[in-house]
Amino acid sequence: MERALEVQVLARESIKPAYPTPQHLRNFKLSLMDQINFPVYVSTIFLYKADNNVRAEQMSQRLKSSLSKTLTKFYPFAGRVKDDFSIECNDEGAEYVEALANGFLFEYLQKPDQNLLRDFHPFNYAESPVASNGCPMLRIQATFFKCGGLAITICTCHKLIDGVSLGIFVNSWTTTARTDNKEVVPRFVASTIFPASESFVPLPLHISPVQANRFVFDTKKIDQLRAKVSSASVPRPSRVEALTALIWKCARAASRSNLGYSRPSLSVHAMNVRAVAETPLPDNSVGNSVAYLTAQASEKEAETLQDLVCSFRKAKADFSRNGLKNLLENKSIFDIPQSIKAKFEKDEIDFYTFSSIVNFPYYEVADFGWGKPVHVTLPNYVLSNLIIIMDTNDGKGIEVLVTLSPEDMAFFERDQELLAFAAINPPVLDVSIRKNESPLLISSL
């Protein structure tokens, strides 16, 4: 495991909305989707190269002043979860930390191991990401590297904020920071489409030792993989379908090698339901609007990549017919097949969670005025069997962040079928040009 970069905290404060939240908006109603989602913080880190035209003090002031203005529109983000039904929009604000890393950005970009970034969080995220009632909805840390580079960590409470909501918020924050004429305004309407329920089924949270690694697929390898997994049933699999099948197959093989026998498997896949709800939600709707479709694989060791793609495609078709309807009726985020429900409850299956943010415009919208991020990552230190699929910084390739048990990862990262298509944690960019960056001079941020 890579040693975490040393970080010195320079300041800690609460950033409150620029204008107080009106009294009639102070009791924010959660939706059913909010109730049944993971009660955790999700960390997203945006890393920026040095901009010699902007001093650290200017960056700091721009971040804080624009955040304050943005929180006026995103007023629930400045509140606190009160209970299972509401957020108290009391303007207590977002937690905001400024820090200095005893290292250079190129050290991370050369080998982007998430363990280097363990202390780039405003709280002990690496030990426990659990978001309890009364905690801030939004926790941010701006960490300056010695070279002038910057990492902005945004920890969002999943009790309200899904990946699309984060993108809308970051777009609004950066637009405000750049003082653009356009305005990004959120809509908080999810609770009217997905009303909260007294009988919702909370999502269980399992925290355990994990090991993470990053696998990068270039365009050529992705095309080769798509050709390999195509079949008469699915002649043109998508990039995400092909990668999902490969990761799922290799993860199952790792589990089988570790246990000494094969188990049935479920993979669940996050799906944005804004557009497919009976009453479609607007694109700028903020709040959880994520459901999970469920694909199943048997104990058979000979299940092929084509089989898994077909299973995934069938799961999507089944969900499009009645998946959202079943979720709203059962008030549970996962629809576990009855045939293996008993094994699922006894933890006798291999269970994997996939989340694709391919085509999410994180790189495009996250420009505060000193350029787009050179890298975006979502570190995970305690949630096992979680796979995040996202674009590379050039928008051409795909990187997959895989978190498994240490025992499974030992087999997974040596899987020859995987390595035929993936590069294990390559540098983000040619770092040789970064070593001559001048040191950052900070007096007091």
N, C-alpha and C positions, 0 to 999 in steps of 0.2 A: 504494500500500500504506500502511495506517495505521501510524503510529509506535507501537512497543511502549511500554506504560506502564513507567516506570522502577521497578525493584524493588530494595530493599535487603534482603539476607539478614541476619536477626538471629541465627539459631541453626540449627545442623545437628547432628543426633544420630541414633542408632539406637534405635528403640523395640522392646524385647524382650518376649517373652511374660511375663505375670505369673508363670507357673509353668513350670518346665522341661519340655520334651517328654520323655515316657518313652522309655527306650532302645529298646523294641520298635517304636516308631513313627518312629524317626529315619531310616530308609531308605524314602522314599516312592516307590512305583512309578508311573511315568507310563503313560498309556494310549496306544493307537494314535492316538486323536484328538488327544492332546497332541503326539505325535511329528510328525504331518503338518500341524500348524497353523502360522500365521505366527509366526516367532521375533522378535516385536516387543513393545514396550510399547504399550498402548492408553491414551490420556489421556482422562479424564472429569473435567470441572470443574463443581462445584456452587457457585452464587453465591447469597449470602444478604444480605438487607437488614439494616441495623443494628437491634439490639435494645438499647434503652437500659437494660433491666433486667439485662443481663449484661455485665460488664466483659471487655475483651480478655484479661486475665490469667486470668479464670475460664474463658473459652472455651478458651484454650490448655491449661490444666490438665485440663479435662474431655476434650478431644480425646485427649490423650496417655495419660491413665490408662485411659480406656475402650478405646483402641486396644490397649494392653498386655493388658488382660483378654480382648479379642476374639481376639487372636493366639494365646492359649492353645488356643482351639477350632479356629482356622484355622492350625494349626501349620506346614503346608507354606509358608504365605505369609511366614513368618519365616525360611525356609531359603534355600538357594541351589541352582540347577540344577547337578547334578553332571555329567551326560552325557545321551545321548539316551534313557536308560531310567529315570532316577531324579532325585529331589530330595533333597539332604542336609538333613534337618530339624535344623539345628545351632543354632537359636535366635539366629542372628546379628541377626535383627530386621528391621524395616521401616525404610527410610531416611525421615527426617522432618525437614522444613525449615520454619522460620517466617520470614516476610518481611513487609515493609511496602511497599505500592505508593504511589508519589508521584502519587496521583490519586484520583478519586471513582468509586464504583460507577456513578453515573448516566452517566459518560462512556462506559462500555462498554454499558450498557443502551440508551442512545440510538442507538448504532450498534454492534451486537454483532459487530465484526470480530475474527476469531480472532487476527489479527496483534497486536492490543492485548495479548493474553495470552501472547505468546511466552515471556516471562520468569517466568510463573507456574508453572514446572515445576522440580522439584528437580535436574534435570540438563539438558543441552543437547538437549532433545527435538526442537526445531525443526530441528536439523541432522541428527540420526539417532536414530530410535526403536528401533534394533536392540537386542535383549536377548541378551547373550552369557552363556555358562556362567560361573557364579560371581557374577553380578550379583544384586542384591536382587530378590525376586519382587514386592515392593510398594514403591513410592516415592511419597511424599506431600509436598505443600507446602500450608501454610495461609498465605494472603496476606491481610493486613488492609488495607483501604482507609482513606484519611484520614477518611472519613465514618463509620467504624464498621462498614461492610459487610465481608464476608468471602468469599473464594474458597477452596474446598478442592479441590485437584487430586489425583486418585488415578490414578497410573500403574501399571497392572497388567500383569504378564508374561503374554502370550498363550500361553506354553508350557504353562500350566495353567488360566488364568482366562479364561473366556468372559463374554459379557454377562450371562447369567443368574447365573453365579457371582459377578460383581461385585454384582448386586442382592442376593443372599443375604448377602454380606459386609457391604455397607452397612447392610442391615436389622439385622444382628446388632450392628454397631458402634453405630448410633444407638440401638437398644434398650438397649444397655448404658449409653450416655451418659445416657439419660433415666432410668436405674434403674427401668425397667418390670419388672413381675413376670414377663411372658412371656420365654421364652428362645428364641433362634434358633440351632439346632444344625445344622451342616453334616454331610453324608454324603459320604465319599470312597470311592465304589464303582465309578467309571468303568473303572478298570483291570481289574476282574473281568468287566465286560461287553464291553469293547473291549481285549483284551490287547495289550500292546506287541509289536512285530515287529522282527526283524533286517533285514527287507527293505522297510521303509517307504520311501515316495517323499517326500522333503522338499519343501516348498513353496518355489518360487523367490521371491525378494524383489527388487523393482526399485525403487530410489530415484531420483527425478528431480525437476527443478523443477516446481512445481505452483502453481495458483492456486485458492483456495477461495472459495465464496460460499454464502450462505444464502437459501433461497427458502421463503416461508411461504404456506400455502394455508388459507383460512378454510373453515368448514363449507359455506357457500353455493357457493363455487367448487368444492369437492370434489364436491358433489352434481351440479353442472353437468358436471363432467368425467366422473363415473361414467355419467351419462346419455349423454354423447357417445361413450364407448368401449364401451358395451353393444352386444351383437349377438345373433343367434339362437343362436350357439354359447355365448356367455357373457352371458346376459341380466342378471345381477346381479353385476357385478365388484365386488370389495372396494375399499376406499379405497386400500390399498397396491398392488393390481393396477393400478388406474387411474393412480396417480402413477408407478409403475414404468414403465408403457408411455410416458407423456408424457416422463419424463426420458430414457429410453432412446432414444426417437425423436429428441428434440432434441439429445442428445449425438452420435448418429450423423450428424445433419445438420451439426453443427458440425465433426465430423471430415471429412466430405465436402467442406465449404466450404474447410477448411484444406488438405486434400491435393489437391483438384481432381478426385477420383474417389471412387467408393463401394467400400467393402470389406465382406466378410461380417462378422457381429458375433456375439459371445457375451455373454450376461449371466449371471453366476452369483449365486445368491441364498442367503444364509446361512439355515439352517433348524435349529431346535432339535429334536434327535431323542430327547430324554429319554423322551417318551411313546410313540414309535413303534419303539423298539428291540425286538428279539425278547423280551428280558427288560427291561421298562420300568424306567427309573431313577426314583428318587423325586424329587419336586419340589425338594427341598433338596439334590440331588446337586451337588457342586462339582467342577469339572474340565471340560475341553472336551467338549461333547456337541453339536457343531455340524458339520453337513455342508452341502454346497453343491449345489443343483440347478442344472442348466444349460439355459438357453433359447437358441435359435438364430434368427438372422435372416439372410437372404440379402443379396446385393449390391443387390437391387431398391430403387430410390429411392422407389417408389410404395407401399411397405409402410405400411399404415395403423395407427392406434392400435388398432383392433379386431384387426388381424393380430397385433400384438405382445402384446396381452392373451391371445389364443388360444395363442400360443407359450408364454407364461408359464404359463397354466393347464395346457397339455399337459405342460410340464416338471414341474409339481407332480404330475400324475397318474402320469407315468413314474417319478418318484422314489418315490412311495408304493408302487409295485409292486416295484421291485427296486433302487432307488438306494442304500439303505444296505447291501444285500447286495453290490452291486458295489464299493462303497467298501471294505468289509472284505476282499473278495477281492483287489482291485487295490492296496490299501494306499496309495491316493492320494486327496487331498481333492477333486480335480476330475475329472469324467468327461467328457473332451473327445470329441465325436463323431468317428469315424474319417474322415468325409467332409472335415473341415477340420483334422485333426490336424497335417498337414504345414504348413499355413499358420499354425497356432497356434504351432508350434515355431519358425517363421521370423519371428514377430511381424508377420504380414501380415493380421491381423484386428483389429477394434475389440473390445476386451475390457473389460467393466465388472463391478465387484463391487458388489452391493447388500446392505445389511444393514439390516433393519427392527427397530427396538426400540419400535415402536408398541405401546402397552398394557403396556410394561415399567413397573413402579411406581416409577421413580426419584424422581419428585417426592414421592410418598406416603411412601416409606420413609426419605428422607434428612433427617429432622428430628432434630437433636442436642439439641433443647430450646430453640432460639431461632427456631423456625419452619421451614417448608418452604422449599426453595430457590426463588428467584424465576426462576432460569434454570439449565438444565443444557445443556452443550455438549460435543462431542467434537472438539477441534481436530486437524487433520491437515495437516502441512506438507510431506510428501515422498512420499506414496503417491498416484499418479495414478489417475484413473478409478474412484474410490471414492465411493459414494453412501450416505449414512446417512439413514434415514427415522425420524423420532421425533415424539412428541407435543409440542404447544406447552404452555406452562406452565398454561394453563387447561383442558387436556385436551380441548378442542373442535376445534382446528385441528391441522395437521401442518406441521412444518418439515423441509425436506430440505437436508442439508449436502452440497454437490457439490464434488468436487475433480477438476479436469481439468488438462491442460497449459495454460499461459498462452495459447497460440495457439488452442486449442479453446474455452477459456472466453470469449475475445473475441467469438466468434460465438454461443456458447451463451446468454450472458446478454442478448443482443439478439434472441433468437428470439421472434417475435411470437406464435406458438402457445403457447409457454411463458408469456409475459407476459399472455396472456389469462386465465390462472388464478392466477398466482403474484405475490406482492409480493416485491421484492428487498430483503432484509435490513431489514425495518422495525424500529422500536424494540420492545424486549421489553414495555415498559409505558409509561404516561404518566410521563415522567421529570421533568416540571416540579415535582412535589411533592418531589423528592429533593434539590433544590439547597439547601435550607435545613437539611440535616442538620448537626449539630454535629461539629466535628473530633474525631478519636479521639486520646485522650491515652494515650501508651504510654511508660512509664518503662523497663521491661525485661521482656520477655516470657519 
